[in-house]
Amino acid sequence: MESRMGRSRRITLAALVTVATAWSACMVILGLWLIGQGWRHLPMPRAMSAVGGLMSISGGLLIFMAAVADRVVPSVGRRLSMWPVEMVTALVMAVSFVVVLISYGGALS
């Protein structure tokens, strides 16, 4: 017979996977929209829309890798095969954020 703790942990993991997958999917879809058509609907240049889209996509991928993939398949993280992928994705997100911040920093204040 399964213990209550094991069942509770599986339910919690399922809820985390569901929420994190939805969150990351929304970020990736937003990023794709920003790259594809966002510049037509928002008051920003096409290049900044593309950089913002790249930032959103890389953020969504990072959330998925950290919150879902690392918990569902923990053996991949132990072999250190995903660490470089996660770090490159985080670097792309950070550089994109800095580019957007520098470009719009003066306009926001």
VOPAFI-890093 format. One record per residue: residue in three letters; x, y, z of N, C-alpha, C, O in turn. Coordinates in steps of 0.05 Angstrom, whole numbers, plus 5000, padded with zeros to 4 digits. Each point is the difference from the previous one (the first is absolute). Layout:
<torfis>
AlaXYZXYZXYZXYZ;...
</torfis>
This chain:
<torfis>
Met501749765000498350245000501850255000502050025014;Glu497250174970501550244997499650195024497750025010;Ser504450104999499850195022498850264991500050074976;Arg498950085043498850264994502150194991499550174983;Met503049815027502150184993500849964970500550204986;Gly499649555005500749954972497950114981500650114980;Arg496949855027497850104984499950305000499650124979;Ser500950005044500050295002502350124983499750214987;Arg502649665014502350094984499449994970500850184985;Arg498049605006499349974972498050214991500250114978;Ile497849955039498050204993501450284998499450164982;Thr502349905037501550255000501750024976500150214987;Leu501349585006501750004976498350044975500850144982;Ala496949735016498350024977498950294998499950114978;Ala499550015044499050285000502350194991499650184984;Leu502849785026502350164992500649974971500450204986;Val499649565004500549954971497950134983500750124980;Thr496849865028497850124985500350314999499850124978;Val500650005045500250295001502550104986499950194984;Ala502449695021502550084987499949964970501150174985;Thr497749625005499749954972498350224987500650104979;Ala497149965034498250214989501450275000499850154980;Trp501649915041501550265002502150024979500250204986;Ser501449595010502150014980498850004972501150144983;Ala496849725013498750014973499050284994500250094977;Cys498650045042499050274996502350194993499850174982;Met502549805031502350174995501149944972500750194986;Val499449565006501149944973498050104979500950114980;Ile496549865024498150104980500150304998499950114978;Leu500350035045500450295000502550084984499950194985;Gly502249675020502550064986499849964970500950164984;Leu497849625008499649964971498250214988500550094978;Trp497550005037498350224990501650264998499750144980;Leu501949925040501650244998501950004977500450204986;Ile500849575008501949984977498450024974500950134981;Gly496849745018498549994975498450254994500350114978;Gln498049985040498150214995500050225021498650204996;Gly502749775026499850195022500750284993498850195010;Trp503249854973500850274992497950144985500050255000;Arg498149614987497850134986497950115019498750204994;His501049685029497950075019501050165024498450125015;Leu504249894990501150145023501750234991501249994978;Pro499050225038501650234992503049955005501250135018;Met500049694967502849955003501249924973498549894983;Pro504050155013501349924975500049704997499849855019;Arg500450064956499949724994502449855014499649785009;Ala502750354991502349875013499649965030500749795011;Met498150405002499649985029497849795005500049865021;Ser498050124961498049805003501249724998499349825014;Ala502650154967501449744997501749945024500149775009;Val501350435002501649955024498249935024500749825015;Gly497150324988498149935021498949724997499549865019;Gly499950074956499049734995502149795007499349795011;Leu503250264982502149825007500349975030500549785010;Met499250445004500249995029497749845012500449845018;Ser497250194971497749855010500249704994499449845017;Ile501550104959500449724993502149865017499549795011;Ser502850344993502149885016499149985029500749815014;Gly497850394996498949985027498149775003500049865021;Gly498250104960498249775000501449745000499349815015;Leu502850174968501549754999501549955027500149775009;Leu500950445002501549985026498149905022500749835016;Ile496950294985498049925020499349704996499849855020;Phe499850074955499349724995502349825008499549795013;Met502950284980502349825007500449995030500549785011;Ala499250445003500650015029497749885017500549865019;Ala497050204973497849925016498749734992498949875017;Val501450054958498749764991502149784994500049795013;Ala501850274968501849794991501949905022500449765002;Asp500650425015501849925021498649835021501349835013;Arg496150204991498649845020498949744988499849805014;Val499350214961498949764988502249804992499649765003;Val502650344987502249834992502650095014501750134988;Pro498549825038502350105015502749884993502150125005;Ser497949654982502549874993501650164979502449994999;Val496250174985501450164980501650225014502350054991;Gly496650075029501550205015502449895015502050155003;Arg497949615006502249885014502449954982502349995009;Arg497249974965502249954981501250254990501950004984;Leu497050235024500950264991499850054971501450174989;Ser496949684997499650044971498150244995500250124978;Met498149945040498150224996501150275010499050214993;Trp503049785024501050255012500950204979499350235002;Pro502349694978500850204980497650124984500050234994;Val498049605001497650104985498550205017499250214990;Glu500549735036498650195018501650265003498850215000;Met503849775001501650245004500050184974499950245002;Val500249634975499950164975497350134997499850234992;Thr498149635015497350114999499750235020498850214993;Ala502349765030499950225020501750244990499250235004;Leu503049724983501750214990498550154977500150254999;Val498549614984498550134978497850175012499650234991;Met499049675030498050165013501150255013498950224997;Ala503349755017501250235014501150214980499550245004;Val501849674975501050204980497750144986500150244996;Ser497849614998497650134988498850205019499250224991;Phe500649715034498950195020501750255001498950225002;Val503749754999501850235001499750184975499950245002;Val499949634975499650164975497450165001499950234993;Val497949645016497550145002500150225021499050224996;Leu502349725026500350205022501650244991499250235006;Ile503049724980501650234990498550164979500250245000;Ser498549624982498650134979497650175010499650224990;Tyr499049685029497650145010500450125027498150115011;Gly504349875000500550115027499450295002498750095019;Gly502250074962499650295000497150074995499050205010;Ala499649644973497350064993498149945023497850125001;Leu502949705018498249935021500150195024498250015015;Ser504050144987500350185024499050284994500150175018;
</torfis>
